[in-house]
């Protein structure tokens, strides 16, 4: 009797594991990410015009961003030059007062000396 109960429990366990495996294998999956090959219709003037307009918008946005970055770079350069002039003024004031001007940290020295 014990052997029949043991076999019944084993068959239920194996059957349950098999059903879980089948359910896992046959689960729905998301469609693989692929490029949209059905792009705009480039055989018509309207399709070509739509692509040209879209590319023009992208190019305009990229040019605007480049302009912003160039303006920021110029502003940063002016700020750095102003800070260097101010540091030179402060160092000269310290020397005139007879105080020692501290040396920059070794890592910062090449950047500060210019």
C-alpha positions in Angstrom: 0.0 0.0 0.0 2.8 2.3 0.8 4.3 1.7 -2.6 1.1 2.7 -4.4 0.9 5.9 -2.4 4.5 6.7 -3.2 4.0 6.0 -6.9 0.8 8.2 -6.9 2.7 11.1 -5.3 5.5 10.8 -7.8 3.2 10.7 -10.8 1.4 13.9 -9.5 4.7 15.6 -9.0 6.2 14.6 -12.4 2.9 15.5 -14.1 2.8 18.9 -12.4 6.4 19.7 -13.3 5.8 18.6 -16.9 2.7 20.9 -17.1 4.7 23.8 -15.8 7.5 23.2 -18.3 5.0 23.0 -21.2 3.3 26.2 -20.0 6.6 28.0 -19.8 7.7 26.9 -23.2 4.5 27.8 -24.9 4.0 31.2 -23.1 3.3 34.2 -25.3 6.3 36.2 -26.2 6.7 39.8 -27.4 7.4 40.2 -31.0 11.1 40.6 -31.7 12.2 44.2 -32.2 12.8 44.7 -35.9 13.3 47.8 -38.0 10.2 49.1 -39.8 10.9 48.0 -43.3 7.6 49.5 -44.5 8.9 53.1 -44.4 7.5 56.0 -46.4 6.6 55.5 -50.0 9.6 56.9 -51.9 8.0 56.2 -55.3 5.7 59.3 -55.0 6.5 62.9 -54.8 4.5 63.3 -51.6 6.4 60.4 -49.9 9.7 62.0 -50.9 8.6 65.4 -49.7 7.6 63.9 -46.4 11.0 62.3 -45.9 12.8 65.5 -47.0 10.7 67.6 -44.5 11.4 65.2 -41.7 15.1 65.2 -42.4 15.1 69.0 -42.6 13.5 69.2 -39.1 16.1 66.8 -37.7 18.9 68.8 -39.3 17.5 72.1 -38.0 17.3 70.7 -34.5 20.9 69.4 -34.7 22.2 72.8 -36.0 20.4 74.6 -33.2 21.9 72.3 -30.6 25.4 72.8 -32.1 24.9 76.6 -31.9 23.9 76.3 -28.3 27.0 74.3 -27.5 29.3 76.7 -29.3 27.8 79.6 -27.4 28.3 77.8 -24.1 31.9 77.0 -25.0 32.6 80.7 -25.8 31.0 81.7 -22.5 33.1 79.2 -20.6 36.2 80.4 -22.2 35.5 84.0 -21.3 34.7 82.9 -17.7 38.0 81.0 -17.4 40.0 84.0 -18.7 38.2 86.3 -16.2 38.9 83.9 -13.3 42.5 83.7 -14.2 42.8 87.5 -14.3 41.1 87.7 -10.9 43.5 85.1 -9.4 46.5 87.0 -10.8 45.1 90.2 -9.1 44.6 88.4 -5.8 48.1 86.8 -5.9 49.6 90.3 -6.6 47.7 91.8 -3.7 49.0 89.0 -1.4 52.5 89.7 -2.5 52.2 93.4 -1.9 51.0 92.7 1.6 54.0 90.5 2.2 52.1 87.2 2.4 53.2 84.0 0.8 51.1 82.9 -2.2 50.3 79.2 -1.8 51.3 76.8 -4.6 48.4 74.9 -6.3 47.9 71.2 -5.8 50.2 69.2 -8.1 47.2 67.9 -10.1 45.8 71.4 -10.5 49.1 73.2 -11.3 49.2 72.5 -15.1 45.6 73.8 -15.3 46.2 76.9 -13.3 49.5 77.9 -14.8 47.9 77.7 -18.2 
